[in-house]
Amino acid sequence: MTRRIKRGIVYWAFMAWIVLGLSACGKQEPIRIASKPMTEQYILTEIIAQLIEAETDYKVEITKGVGGGTTNIHPALMKGEFDLYPEYTRTAWLNVLKKEEMEKDDQKLYEQLLEEYDALGLTWTGLYGFSNTYGLAVRQDTAEQYGLSTYSDLAAASGELIFGGNPDYIELETGYARLCEAYQMEFKDTRQMEIALKYEALTNGEVDVINAFTTDAQLAANDLILLTDDSVFFETFDAGTVVRNETLESYPELKGVLEKLNGLISEEEMQQMNYEVEVNGKEDKEVARQFLEEKGLINN
């Protein structure tokens, strides 16, 4: 082999090394999405991730079930260990901003969240359309027998009914006692039971009313009714996406994709998706994909 040929081989090998190096430098890291340890959050992170990958060339990486939820996810977000995650407005208000007084007006609270989160280098890109908050549930037959559709209706019939709730809620100063005082409810009896047993007790007729969360999977069953909080006793915990401002700058298409989720999910739809995973045993990834297909955001 001549010296000229050897020099040529070395030259082209060097050029290939430079090209590969530049290509690697320009390669974007995946968008890192976190979730709290609950079915609803697993589904939401899958919805976000699948929509991002369908709409852009960005890659995503999901970390599901971060222990401690907001307590550990928010600091990790601030450090840049995660890029975004689903959060709830009043959880952010209480646990991140450390507000002692609860702002009753949802719009004012959200506007202040936007302002104070921006100062932290974070953005709320919008709200999904549902709230996961406390509620009261009864069986269909109970609702029909006593004409129940609101909490005020329930108060009028409470003397004939048995209330069932988990110990934390029954004993919480701002929970059961405060609810009864606000609506002048006086139940025939009150029974404490573990969270996992509440719905079974309700459907079996052991109790007539239980405290619930408005997107609980079991509420998707046709024989259960979530009553209307007509005096707005329970504050709303609206769900939405929190993302780092630096991430939005690094991934310019991301904000528009996340905004497509605004107002997209109703409480009934979230209930049903939770039900499909927790009761029907479907994978959260499958349920998320089916939802996006039904909304016309990704193709079959």
Sequence and secondary structure as in RCSB ss.txt:
>XXXX:A:sequence
MTRRIKRGIVYWAFMAWIVLGLSACGKQEPIRIASKPMTEQYILTEIIAQLIEAETDYKVEITKGVGGGTTNIHP
ALMKGEFDLYPEYTRTAWLNVLKKEEMEKDDQKLYEQLLEEYDALGLTWTGLYGFSNTYGLAVRQDTAEQYGLST
YSDLAAASGELIFGGNPDYIELETGYARLCEAYQMEFKDTRQMEIALKYEALTNGEVDVINAFTTDAQLAANDLI
LLTDDSVFFETFDAGTVVRNETLESYPELKGVLEKLNGLISEEEMQQMNYEVEVNGKEDKEVARQFLEEKGLINN
>XXXX:A:secstr
  HHHHHHHHHHHHHHHHHHHHHHHH    EEEE  SSHHHHHHHHHHHHHHHHHSS  EEEE   TTTHHHHHH
HHHHTS SEEEEEHHHIIIIIS  SS    HHHHHHHHHHHHHHTTEEEEEEEEEE  EEEEEEHHHHHHHT SB
HHHHHHHGGG EEEE HHHHH TTTHHHHHHHHT   SEEEE  HHHHHHHHHTTS SEEEEETT GGGGSTTEE
E B TT  S   EEEEEEEHHHHHHSTTHHHHHHTTTT   HHHHHHHHHHHHTT   HHHHHHHHHHHTTSS  
